[in-house]
Amino acid sequence: MSAGSGSGASTAFDAIVLAGGRGSRLGAVDKAALELRERRLVDRAVAACRAAGAARVIVVGPPHSGADADVVVREDPPFSG
């Protein structure tokens, strides 16, 4: 039963934030370090997941990319998609 069905029950979920990549279309910048108004985009995404009720937030990206995440993992080999 979905959370919107009127049952009053909510569905537990985990969230995955993809924060890696080469950034080639952005001039090879570190996408995990990009900021908007002095706050990293990845941190904004993690906060949005938490605000939506995520039980755990997993960030896939470089080790420095998920300071506020519960788990940070790196794809192996890097950039393998």
SVG drawing of the C-alpha trace seen along z (x, -y; Angstrom):
<svg xmlns="http://www.w3.org/2000/svg" viewBox="-7 -32 46 35">
<polyline fill="none" stroke="black" stroke-width="0.4" points="0.0,0.0 1.5,-3.4 1.9,-6.3 -0.6,-8.3 -3.4,-5.7 -4.9,-7.2 -3.9,-4.4 -1.7,-6.6 1.2,-4.2 4.4,-5.3 6.9,-3.2 10.5,-3.1 13.1,-3.8 16.8,-4.3 18.2,-6.9 21.1,-6.7 22.8,-9.9 25.1,-9.6 27.9,-12.1 30.7,-10.9 31.7,-11.2 34.4,-12.8 32.7,-16.2 33.9,-16.4 31.0,-18.6 31.8,-20.9 35.5,-21.4 36.6,-18.3 35.7,-19.9 35.2,-17.7 31.4,-17.4 31.2,-16.3 32.7,-19.6 30.5,-21.9 28.8,-24.5 25.7,-26.6 25.5,-29.5 28.4,-28.2 27.0,-24.7 28.0,-21.6 25.3,-20.2 25.8,-16.7 25.2,-18.0 21.9,-19.6 20.9,-16.3 21.6,-14.4 19.6,-16.9 16.7,-16.7 16.7,-12.9 16.7,-13.2 13.9,-15.8 11.9,-13.3 12.2,-10.7 15.0,-8.5 16.1,-6.0 19.7,-5.8 21.4,-7.9 24.1,-6.3 26.4,-8.5 28.2,-7.0 31.3,-9.0 34.8,-10.0 35.5,-9.4 35.2,-13.2 31.7,-13.4 29.4,-12.2 30.3,-14.0 26.6,-13.9 25.8,-10.5 25.4,-7.2 27.5,-5.3 29.9,-6.4 30.8,-3.9 33.0,-4.2 32.3,-2.3 35.1,0.1 36.7,-0.4 36.2,-4.2 34.1,-5.7 32.9,-2.3 29.3,-3.5"/>
</svg>
